[in-house]
């Protein structure tokens, strides 16, 4: 008895290439999601560190700069004709104003938030969303813009540690028309090739941005804080204590300068009084 013959549809070269590109894109999607997660986590970490530094150390440095400006201004008033003293007073006041503007309304007594420590669930949700929603996976510019706005909401929810919001965004995306792919082997192959190119460009951009962050003074400070933390030290508190000592010294110098001003003022007043009290001899 003859065995029935089944016709097996041979894949076209385009379909074979499409499968290869789909596999390539899948790997790149995973890499992109991980790199976006690393970048966003680093950005949130650095912003959190910046805020803590301003609150713990920055406000003290602003106070120190203001004291130094007061001292320079007093010295400039002691010798109004001294151009160097006047320039130093102007420079010190400008620096003090810049320090005050940087710290803004941050107060030392402000409630200290916990450092950003994303849970594994939060990271996984972010990765899942990044793989599905990332703008560089969009087939066209219009969809890309929608994905960009949606991804901004994802980043915001992640930076706030809001797992519930991320789940809500994931459900919203999976039920939206934007999650449905197009039709046609040829068109889809072109679309995926372009997506691969965009993803590669974005991955390289993330690498460059990460390197830029890691060259910043803030990141170097983060490394130092992490290093001494393993030794049981709090570098931020140590820095604040050092500035406190400098403030104490500057306050003492300001008091000394003020005493000099008072002595000189009293001397001038005494001399003026003597001049007025000495009788003028009549002219003969």
ROTOR-828063 format. One record per atom (N, C-alpha, C): residue number from 1; y, z, x. Coordinates in steps of 0.2 Angstrom, whole numbers, padded with zeros to 4 digits. Each point is the difference from the previous one (the first is absolute). Example, Ala and Ser with C-alpha at 12.3 -4.5 7.8 and 13.67 -1.06 7.14 Angstrom:
  pavo  north     up   east
     1  -0028   0039   0066
     1   0006   0000  -0004
     1   0006   0000   0004
     2   0005  -0004  -0002
     2   0006   0001   0004
     2   0005   0003  -0004
This chain:
  pavo  north     up   east
     1  -0006   0000   0004
     1   0006   0000  -0004
     1   0006   0000   0004
     2   0005  -0005  -0001
     2   0006   0000   0004
     2   0004   0006  -0002
     3   0003   0002   0006
     3   0005   0005  -0001
     3   0007  -0003  -0002
     4   0003   0003  -0005
     4   0007  -0003  -0002
     4   0005   0000   0006
     5   0004  -0005   0000
     5   0005   0000   0005
     5   0007   0002  -0003
     6   0003   0004   0004
     6   0007   0003  -0002
     6   0005  -0004   0005
     7   0005  -0002  -0004
     7   0005  -0003   0004
     7   0005   0005   0003
     8   0001   0001   0006
     8   0004   0005   0003
     8   0007  -0004   0002
     9   0005   0002  -0003
     9   0007  -0003   0001
     9   0002   0002   0007
    10   0001  -0006   0004
    10   0002   0001   0007
    10   0008   0002   0000
    11   0002   0004   0004
    11   0007   0002   0000
    11   0004  -0005   0004
    12   0005  -0002  -0002
    12   0005  -0005   0003
    12   0003   0003   0006
    13   0002  -0004   0005
    13   0003   0003   0006
    13   0006   0004  -0002
    14   0004  -0001  -0005
    14   0005   0004  -0002
    14  -0002   0006  -0002
    15  -0006   0000  -0004
    15  -0002   0007  -0003
    15  -0003   0004   0006
    16  -0003  -0003   0005
    16  -0002   0004   0005
    16   0005   0003   0004
    17   0006  -0004   0001
    17   0005   0002   0004
    17   0004   0006  -0004
    18   0000  -0001  -0007
    18   0003   0005  -0004
    18  -0003   0007   0001
    19  -0007   0000   0000
    19  -0004   0006   0001
    19   0002   0003   0006
    20   0000  -0004   0005
    20   0002   0003   0007
    20   0007   0003   0000
    21   0005  -0003  -0003
    21   0006   0002   0000
    21   0001   0007  -0005
    22  -0004   0000  -0005
    22   0000   0006  -0004
    22  -0003   0006   0004
    23  -0005  -0001   0004
    23  -0003   0005   0004
    23   0006   0002   0005
    24   0003  -0005   0003
    24   0005   0002   0005
    24   0006   0004  -0003
    25   0002  -0002  -0006
    25   0005   0003  -0004
    25  -0002   0007  -0001
    26  -0006   0001  -0002
    26  -0002   0007  -0002
    26   0000   0005   0005
    27  -0001  -0003   0006
    27   0000   0005   0006
    27   0007   0001   0002
    28   0005  -0005  -0001
    28   0007   0001   0002
    28   0003   0004  -0005
    29  -0002   0000  -0007
    29   0003   0004  -0005
    29  -0002   0008   0002
    30  -0006   0001   0002
    30  -0001   0007   0002
    30   0004   0002   0006
    31   0001  -0004   0005
    31   0004   0001   0006
    31   0007   0001  -0002
    32   0002  -0004  -0004
    32   0007   0001  -0003
    32   0002   0006  -0003
    33  -0005   0002  -0005
    33   0001   0006  -0004
    33   0000   0006   0005
    34  -0004   0000   0005
    34  -0001   0006   0005
    34   0007   0000   0004
    35   0002  -0005   0002
    35   0007   0000   0004
    35   0006   0002  -0004
    36   0000  -0003  -0007
    36   0005   0002  -0004
    36   0000   0008  -0001
    37  -0006   0003  -0001
    37  -0001   0007  -0001
    37   0003   0003   0006
    38  -0002  -0002   0006
    38   0002   0003   0006
    38   0007   0000   0001
    39   0003  -0006  -0001
    39   0008   0000   0000
    39   0003   0004  -0005
    40  -0002   0000  -0006
    40   0003   0004  -0005
    40   0000   0008   0001
    41  -0006   0002   0003
    41  -0001   0007   0001
    41   0004   0002   0006
    42   0001  -0005   0005
    42   0004   0002   0006
    42   0007   0000  -0002
    43   0003  -0004  -0004
    43   0007   0000  -0003
    43   0001   0006  -0004
    44  -0005   0002  -0004
    44   0001   0006  -0004
    44   0000   0007   0005
    45  -0004   0000   0005
    45   0000   0005   0005
    45   0006   0001   0003
    46   0003  -0006   0003
    46   0006   0000   0004
    46   0006   0002  -0004
    47   0000  -0002  -0007
    47   0006   0002  -0004
    47  -0001   0007  -0002
    48  -0006   0003  -0001
    48  -0001   0007  -0001
    48   0003   0004   0006
    49  -0002  -0002   0006
    49   0002   0003   0007
    49   0007   0000   0001
    50   0003  -0006  -0002
    50   0008  -0001   0001
    50   0003   0005  -0005
    51  -0002   0001  -0006
    51   0003   0005  -0004
    51  -0001   0007   0002
    52  -0006   0002   0002
    52  -0001   0007   0003
    52   0004   0001   0006
    53   0001  -0005   0005
    53   0004   0001   0006
    53   0007   0001  -0002
    54   0003  -0004  -0005
    54   0007   0001  -0002
    54   0001   0007  -0003
    55  -0005   0002  -0004
    55   0000   0007  -0003
    55   0000   0006   0004
    56  -0005  -0001   0005
    56  -0001   0006   0005
    56   0004   0000   0006
    57   0001  -0006   0003
    57   0004  -0001   0006
    57   0006  -0003  -0001
    58   0001  -0005  -0004
    58   0006  -0005   0000
    58   0006   0004  -0003
    59  -0001   0005  -0005
    59   0005   0003  -0002
    59   0003   0005   0005
    60  -0004   0003   0004
    60   0002   0004   0006
    60   0004  -0004   0005
    61  -0003  -0006   0001
    61   0004  -0004   0005
    61   0007  -0002  -0003
    62   0000  -0001  -0006
    62   0007  -0002  -0003
    62   0005   0006   0001
    63  -0003   0006  -0001
    63   0004   0006   0001
    63   0002   0001   0007
    64  -0004  -0002   0005
    64   0002   0000   0007
    64   0005  -0005   0001
    65  -0001  -0006  -0002
    65   0005  -0005   0001
    65   0007   0002  -0003
    66   0000   0003  -0005
    66   0006   0002  -0003
    66   0004   0006   0004
    67  -0004   0004   0003
    67   0003   0005   0004
    67   0002  -0003   0007
    68  -0003  -0005   0002
    68   0002  -0003   0006
    68   0007  -0004  -0001
    69   0000  -0003  -0006
    69   0006  -0003  -0002
    69   0006   0005  -0001
    70  -0001   0005  -0003
    70   0005   0005   0000
    70   0003   0003   0007
    71  -0005   0001   0004
    71   0002   0002   0007
    71   0004  -0006   0003
    72  -0002  -0006   0000
    72   0004  -0005   0003
    72   0007  -0001  -0003
    73   0000   0001  -0007
    73   0007  -0001  -0003
    73   0004   0006   0002
    74  -0002   0006   0001
    74   0004   0006   0002
    74   0002  -0002   0007
    75  -0004  -0002   0005
    75   0002  -0002   0007
    75   0005  -0005   0000
    76   0000  -0005  -0005
    76   0005  -0005   0000
    76   0006   0002  -0002
    77   0000   0005  -0005
    77   0007   0003  -0002
    77   0003   0004   0005
    78  -0004   0003   0005
    78   0003   0004   0005
    78   0004  -0004   0005
    79  -0002  -0006   0001
    79   0003  -0005   0005
    79   0001  -0007  -0004
    80   0005   0000  -0004
    80   0001  -0006  -0004
    80   0001  -0007   0004
    81   0003   0001   0006
    81   0001  -0006   0004
    81  -0006  -0002   0004
    82  -0006   0004   0000
    82  -0006  -0002   0003
    82  -0003  -0006  -0004
    83   0000  -0006   0002
    83  -0003  -0005  -0003
    83  -0008   0000  -0001
    84  -0003   0003   0006
    84  -0007   0000   0000
    84  -0003   0006  -0005
    85   0004   0005  -0001
    85  -0002   0005  -0005
    85   0001  -0002  -0007
    86   0005  -0004  -0001
    86   0001  -0003  -0007
    86  -0006  -0005  -0001
    87  -0002  -0004   0004
    87  -0006  -0005  -0001
    87  -0006   0004  -0001
    88  -0001   0005   0004
    88  -0006   0004  -0001
    88  -0001   0003  -0007
    89   0006   0003  -0002
    89   0001   0003  -0007
    89  -0002  -0005  -0005
    90   0003  -0006   0001
    90  -0002  -0006  -0005
    90  -0007  -0002   0000
    91  -0003   0000   0006
    91  -0007  -0002   0000
    91  -0005   0005  -0003
    92   0002   0006   0002
    92  -0004   0006  -0003
    92   0000   0000  -0008
    93   0006  -0001  -0002
    93   0001   0001  -0007
    93  -0004  -0006  -0004
    94   0001  -0006   0003
    94  -0004  -0006  -0003
    94  -0008   0001   0000
    95  -0002   0003   0006
    95  -0007   0002   0000
    95  -0002   0005  -0005
    96   0004   0005  -0001
    96  -0001   0005  -0005
    96   0000  -0002  -0007
    97   0004  -0005  -0001
    97   0000  -0003  -0007
    97  -0006  -0005  -0001
    98  -0002  -0003   0005
    98  -0006  -0004  -0001
    98  -0006   0004  -0001
    99  -0001   0006   0004
    99  -0005   0005  -0001
    99   0000   0002  -0008
   100   0006   0002  -0002
   100   0001   0003  -0007
   100  -0002  -0006  -0005
   101   0001  -0006   0001
   101  -0001  -0005  -0004
   101  -0008  -0001   0000
   102  -0003   0000   0006
   102  -0007  -0001   0000
   102  -0004   0005  -0004
   103   0002   0007   0001
   103  -0004   0005  -0003
   103   0002   0000  -0008
   104   0005  -0002  -0002
   104   0002  -0001  -0007
   104   0000   0007  -0003
   105  -0003   0000  -0006
   105   0000   0006  -0004
   105  -0006   0005   0002
   106  -0004  -0002   0005
   106  -0006   0004   0002
   106   0002   0007   0002
   107  -0003   0005  -0003
   107   0001   0007   0002
   107  -0006   0003   0003
   108   0001   0005   0004
   108  -0006   0003   0004
   108  -0004   0004  -0005
   109   0003   0002  -0006
   109  -0004   0004  -0005
   109  -0003  -0005  -0005
   110   0000  -0006   0001
   110  -0003  -0005  -0005
   110  -0007   0001   0000
   111  -0004  -0001  -0005
   111  -0007   0001  -0001
   111  -0003  -0005   0005
   112  -0005   0003   0003
   112  -0004  -0004   0005
   112  -0006  -0003  -0003
   113   0000  -0007  -0001
   113  -0006  -0003  -0002
   113  -0005  -0001   0005
   114  -0006   0000  -0003
   114  -0006  -0001   0004
   114   0000  -0007   0004
   115  -0002   0000   0006
   115  -0001  -0006   0003
   115  -0005  -0005  -0003
   116   0002  -0007   0000
   116  -0004  -0004  -0004
   116  -0007  -0001   0003
   117  -0005   0002  -0004
   117  -0007   0000   0002
   117  -0004  -0004  -0006
   118  -0001  -0006   0000
   118  -0003  -0004  -0005
   118  -0008   0002   0000
   119  -0002   0001  -0006
   119  -0007   0001  -0001
   119  -0004  -0007   0001
   120  -0007   0001   0001
   120  -0004  -0006   0000
   120   0000  -0004  -0006
   121   0000   0003  -0006
   121   0001  -0003  -0006
   121   0006  -0004  -0001
   122   0006   0003   0003
   122   0006  -0004  -0001
   122   0000  -0006   0005
   123  -0003   0001   0006
   123   0000  -0006   0004
   123  -0005  -0005  -0002
   124  -0005   0002  -0004
   124  -0005  -0005  -0002
   124   0003  -0004  -0006
   125   0004   0003  -0004
   125   0004  -0003  -0006
   125   0005  -0005   0003
   126   0003   0002   0005
   126   0005  -0004   0003
   126  -0003  -0006   0003
   127  -0006   0000   0004
   127  -0003  -0005   0002
   127  -0002  -0005  -0005
   128  -0003   0003  -0006
   128  -0003  -0004  -0005
   128   0006  -0005  -0003
   129   0006   0004  -0001
   129   0006  -0004  -0003
   129   0002  -0005   0005
   130   0001   0002   0006
   130   0002  -0005   0005
   130  -0004  -0006   0001
   131  -0006   0000  -0001
   131  -0005  -0005   0000
   131   0001  -0005  -0006
   132   0002   0003  -0005
   132   0000  -0004  -0007
   132   0007  -0002  -0001
   133   0005   0004   0002
   133   0007  -0002  -0002
   133   0005  -0003   0006
   134  -0002   0001   0006
   134   0004  -0002   0005
   134   0004  -0007  -0001
   135   0006   0000   0001
   135   0004  -0006  -0001
   135  -0002  -0006   0004
   136  -0003   0001   0006
   136  -0002  -0006   0004
   136  -0007  -0003  -0002
   137  -0003   0003  -0005
   137  -0006  -0003  -0004
   137   0002  -0004  -0006
   138   0007   0000  -0001
   138   0002  -0004  -0006
   138  -0001  -0007   0001
   139  -0002  -0004  -0006
   139  -0001  -0007   0001
   139   0007  -0004   0000
   140   0005   0003  -0003
   140   0007  -0004   0000
   140   0005   0005   0001
   141   0006  -0002   0000
   141   0006   0004   0002
   141   0002   0004  -0006
   142  -0001  -0002  -0006
   142   0002   0004  -0006
   142  -0005   0006  -0001
   143  -0007  -0001   0001
   143  -0004   0005   0000
   143   0001   0005   0006
   144   0002  -0003   0006
   144   0001   0004   0006
   144   0006   0005  -0002
   145   0005  -0002  -0003
   145   0006   0004  -0002
   145  -0003   0006  -0004
   146  -0004  -0002  -0006
   146  -0002   0006  -0004
   146  -0005   0005   0004
   147  -0004  -0003   0004
   147  -0004   0004   0004
   147   0004   0005   0005
   148   0006  -0003   0003
   148   0004   0004   0004
   148   0003   0006  -0004
   149   0002  -0001  -0006
   149   0003   0005  -0004
   149  -0005   0005  -0002
   150  -0006  -0002  -0001
   150  -0006   0004  -0002
   150  -0002   0004   0006
   151   0000  -0003   0006
   151  -0002   0004   0006
   151   0005   0005   0002
   152   0007  -0001  -0002
   152   0005   0005   0002
   152  -0002   0007  -0004
   153  -0002  -0001  -0007
   153  -0002   0005  -0004
   153  -0006   0004   0003
   154  -0005  -0004   0003
   154  -0006   0003   0003
   154   0002   0004   0006
   155   0005  -0003   0005
   155   0002   0004   0005
   155   0004   0006  -0001
   156   0003   0000  -0006
   156   0004   0006  -0002
   156  -0005   0005  -0002
   157  -0005  -0002  -0004
   157  -0005   0005  -0003
   157  -0004   0003   0006
   158  -0001  -0004   0005
   158  -0004   0003   0006
   158   0004   0005   0004
   159   0006  -0002   0001
   159   0005   0005   0004
   159   0001   0006  -0004
   160  -0001   0000  -0006
   160   0001   0006  -0004
   160  -0007   0004  -0001
   161  -0005  -0003   0002
   161  -0007   0003   0000
   161  -0002   0000  -0007
   162   0002  -0005  -0004
   162  -0001   0000  -0008
   162  -0007  -0004  -0001
   163  -0006   0003   0000
   163  -0006  -0003  -0001
   163   0000  -0003  -0007
   164   0002   0004  -0005
   164   0000  -0002  -0007
   164   0004  -0006  -0001
   165   0006  -0001   0003
   165   0004  -0006  -0001
   165  -0004  -0006   0004
   166  -0003   0001   0005
   166  -0003  -0005   0004
   166  -0006  -0003  -0005
   167  -0004   0005  -0003
   167  -0005  -0002  -0004
   167   0003  -0004  -0006
   168   0005   0002  -0003
   168   0003  -0003  -0005
   168   0002  -0007   0002
   169   0003  -0001   0006
   169   0002  -0007   0002
   169  -0006  -0004   0001
   170  -0005   0003   0003
   170  -0006  -0004   0001
   170  -0003  -0003  -0007
   171   0000   0004  -0005
   171  -0003  -0002  -0007
   171   0005  -0005  -0003
   172   0006   0001   0002
   172   0005  -0005  -0003
   172  -0001  -0007   0003
   173  -0001   0000   0007
   173  -0001  -0006   0003
   173  -0006  -0004  -0002
   174  -0006   0004  -0001
   174  -0006  -0003  -0001
   174   0000  -0003  -0007
   175   0004   0003  -0005
   175   0000  -0003  -0006
   175   0006  -0005  -0001
   176   0003  -0002   0005
   176   0006  -0005  -0001
   176  -0002  -0007   0002
   177   0003  -0005  -0003
   177  -0002  -0007   0002
   177   0001  -0002   0007
   178   0004   0004   0004
   178   0001  -0002   0007
   178  -0007   0001   0004
   179  -0004   0004  -0003
   179  -0007   0002   0004
   179  -0005  -0006  -0001
   180   0002  -0005  -0004
   180  -0005  -0006  -0002
   180   0002  -0005   0005
   181  -0006  -0003   0003
   181   0001  -0005   0005
   181   0001  -0007  -0003
   182   0002  -0005   0003
   182   0001  -0007  -0002
   182  -0007  -0004   0000
   183   0001  -0006  -0002
   183  -0006  -0005  -0001
   183   0000  -0005   0005
   184  -0006  -0003   0001
   184   0000  -0006   0004
   184  -0002   0001   0008
   185  -0005  -0003   0002
   185  -0002   0002   0007
   185   0005  -0002   0005
   186   0003  -0006   0000
   186   0005  -0003   0004
   186   0006   0004   0000
   187   0003   0002  -0006
   187   0006   0004   0000
   187  -0001   0007   0002
   188  -0006   0003  -0001
   188  -0001   0006   0002
   188  -0001   0001   0008
   189  -0003  -0006   0003
   189  -0001   0000   0007
   189   0007   0000   0003
   190   0004  -0004  -0002
   190   0007   0000   0003
   190   0004   0007  -0001
   191  -0001   0002  -0006
   191   0003   0007  -0002
   191  -0003   0005   0005
   192  -0006   0000   0001
   192  -0003   0006   0005
   192   0002  -0001   0007
   193   0000  -0007   0002
   193   0003  -0001   0007
   193   0007   0002   0001
   194   0004  -0001  -0005
   194   0007   0003   0000
   194   0000   0007   0000
   195  -0004   0003  -0004
   195   0000   0008   0000
   195  -0003   0002   0007
   196  -0005  -0003   0003
   196  -0002   0003   0006
   196   0006  -0001   0005
   197   0004  -0005   0000
   197   0005  -0001   0005
   197   0005   0006  -0001
   198   0002   0001  -0007
   198   0005   0005  -0001
   198  -0003   0007   0002
   199  -0006   0001  -0001
   199  -0003   0007   0001
   199   0001   0001   0008
   200  -0002  -0005   0004
   200   0000   0000   0007
   200   0007   0002   0003
   201   0005  -0004  -0003
   201   0007   0001   0001
   201   0002   0008  -0001
   202  -0002   0002  -0006
   202   0002   0007  -0002
   202  -0004   0005   0005
   203  -0006  -0001   0001
   203  -0003   0005   0005
   203   0003   0000   0006
   204   0002  -0006   0003
   204   0004   0000   0006
   204   0007   0004   0000
   205   0003  -0001  -0006
   205   0006   0003  -0001
   205   0000   0008  -0001
   206  -0006   0002  -0003
   206  -0001   0007   0000
   206  -0002   0003   0007
   207  -0003  -0004   0004
   207  -0002   0003   0007
   207   0007   0000   0004
   208   0004  -0004  -0001
   208   0007   0000   0003
   208   0004   0006  -0002
   209   0000   0001  -0007
   209   0004   0005  -0003
   209  -0003   0007   0002
   210  -0007   0001   0001
   210  -0003   0006   0002
   210   0003   0001   0007
   211   0000  -0005   0005
   211   0002   0001   0006
   211   0007   0002   0001
   212   0004  -0003  -0004
   212   0007   0002  -0001
   212   0001   0007  -0001
   213  -0004   0003  -0005
   213   0001   0007  -0002
   213  -0003   0004   0005
   214  -0005  -0002   0004
   214  -0003   0004   0005
   214   0005   0001   0006
   215   0005  -0005   0001
   215   0004   0001   0005
   215   0006   0004  -0001
   216   0001   0002  -0007
   216   0006   0004  -0002
   216   0000   0007   0003
   217   0006   0003   0000
   217   0000   0007   0003
   217  -0003   0005  -0005
   218   0000  -0002  -0007
   218  -0003   0004  -0005
   218  -0008   0000   0001
   219  -0003  -0005   0002
   219  -0007  -0001   0001
   219  -0002   0004   0006
   220   0004   0000   0005
   220  -0001   0003   0006
   220   0000   0008  -0001
   221   0005   0002  -0004
   221   0000   0007  -0002
   221  -0006   0002  -0004
   222  -0002  -0004  -0004
   222  -0006   0001  -0004
   222  -0006   0001   0004
   223  -0001  -0004   0006
   223  -0005   0001   0004
   223   0000   0007   0004
   224   0006   0002   0002
   224   0001   0006   0003
   224  -0001   0006  -0004
   225   0002  -0001  -0007
   225  -0002   0006  -0004
   225  -0007   0001  -0001
   226  -0004  -0006  -0001
   226  -0007   0000  -0001
   226  -0003   0003   0006
   227   0002  -0002   0006
   227  -0003   0002   0006
   227   0000   0008   0001
   228   0006   0003  -0001
   228   0001   0007   0001
   228  -0003   0004  -0006
   229   0000  -0003  -0006
   229  -0003   0003  -0005
   229  -0008   0002   0001
   230  -0003  -0004   0004
   230  -0007   0002   0002
   230   0000   0006   0004
   231   0006   0002   0003
   231   0000   0006   0004
   231   0002   0006  -0003
   232   0001  -0001  -0007
   232   0003   0005  -0004
   232   0007   0001   0000
   233   0004  -0005   0002
   233   0007   0000   0001
   233   0004  -0004  -0006
   234   0006   0002  -0002
   234   0004  -0003  -0005
   234   0006  -0003   0004
   235  -0001  -0006   0002
   235   0006  -0003   0004
   235   0006   0000  -0004
   236   0000  -0002  -0006
   236   0006   0000  -0004
   236   0004   0007   0000
   237  -0004   0005  -0001
   237   0003   0007   0000
   237   0003   0001   0007
   238  -0004  -0002   0005
   238   0003   0001   0007
   238   0006  -0003   0001
   239   0001  -0006  -0002
   239   0006  -0004   0001
   239   0006   0003  -0004
   240  -0002   0002  -0006
   240   0005   0004  -0004
   240   0003   0006   0003
   241  -0005   0004   0004
   241   0002   0006   0003
   241   0004  -0002   0006
   242  -0001  -0005   0004
   242   0004  -0002   0005
   242   0007  -0002  -0002
   243   0001  -0003  -0005
   243   0006  -0002  -0003
   243   0004   0006  -0002
   244  -0003   0005  -0003
   244   0003   0006  -0002
   244   0003   0004   0006
   245  -0004  -0001   0006
   245   0003   0003   0006
   245   0006  -0004   0002
   246   0000  -0006  -0001
   246   0006  -0004   0002
   246   0006   0001  -0004
   247  -0001   0001  -0007
   247   0005   0002  -0005
   247   0003   0007   0002
   248  -0004   0005   0002
   248   0002   0006   0002
   248   0005   0000   0006
   249  -0002  -0004   0005
   249   0004  -0001   0006
   249   0007  -0004  -0002
   250  -0001  -0005  -0004
   250   0006  -0004  -0002
   250   0005   0005  -0004
   251  -0003   0004  -0004
   251   0004   0005  -0004
   251   0004   0004   0005
   252  -0003   0003   0005
   252   0003   0004   0005
   252   0005  -0003   0003
   253  -0001  -0007   0002
   253   0005  -0003   0004
   253   0006  -0002  -0004
   254  -0001  -0001  -0007
   254   0006  -0001  -0004
   254   0004   0007  -0001
   255  -0004   0005   0000
   255   0004   0007  -0001
   255   0004   0001   0007
   256  -0003  -0002   0006
   256   0004   0001   0006
   256   0006  -0005   0000
   257  -0001  -0006  -0002
   257   0006  -0005   0000
   257   0005   0003  -0005
   258  -0002   0002  -0006
   258   0005   0003  -0005
   258   0004   0006   0003
   259  -0004   0004   0004
   259   0004   0006   0003
   259   0005  -0003   0005
   260  -0002  -0005   0004
   260   0005  -0003   0005
   260   0006  -0003  -0004
   261  -0001  -0003  -0006
   261   0006  -0002  -0004
   261   0004   0005  -0002
   262  -0003   0006  -0002
   262   0004   0006  -0003
   262   0004   0003   0006
   263  -0003   0000   0006
   263   0003   0003   0005
   263   0007  -0004   0002
   264  -0002  -0007   0000
   264   0006  -0004   0002
   264   0005   0000  -0005
   265  -0002   0000  -0007
   265   0005   0001  -0005
   265   0004   0006   0000
   266  -0003   0006   0002
   266   0003   0006   0001
   266   0005   0000   0005
   267  -0002  -0003   0006
   267   0004  -0001   0006
   267   0007  -0004  -0002
   268  -0001  -0005  -0004
   268   0006  -0004  -0002
   268   0004   0004  -0004
   269  -0003   0003  -0005
   269   0004   0004  -0004
   269   0004   0006   0003
   270  -0003   0003   0005
   270   0003   0005   0004
   270   0006  -0003   0004
   271  -0001  -0006   0003
   271   0005  -0003   0004
   271   0006  -0002  -0004
   272  -0001  -0003  -0006
   272   0005  -0002  -0005
   272   0004   0007  -0002
   273  -0004   0005  -0001
   273   0004   0006  -0002
   273   0004   0003   0006
   274  -0002  -0001   0006
   274   0004   0003   0006
   274   0006  -0004   0000
   275   0000  -0007  -0001
   275   0005  -0004   0001
   275   0006   0002  -0006
   276  -0003   0001  -0005
   276   0005   0002  -0006
   276   0003   0007   0001
   277  -0004   0004   0003
   277   0003   0007   0001
   277   0005   0001   0006
   278   0000  -0005   0005
   278   0004   0001   0006
   278   0007  -0002  -0002
   279   0005   0005   0001
   279   0007  -0002  -0002
   279   0003  -0005   0004
   280   0004  -0005  -0003
   280   0003  -0005   0004
   280   0007   0002   0003
   281   0001   0000   0006
   281   0006   0002   0004
   281   0006  -0004  -0002
   282   0005   0003  -0002
   282   0006  -0004  -0002
   282   0003  -0004   0006
   283   0002  -0006  -0001
   283   0003  -0004   0005
   283   0007   0002   0002
   284   0001   0001   0006
   284   0007   0002   0002
   284   0004  -0006   0003
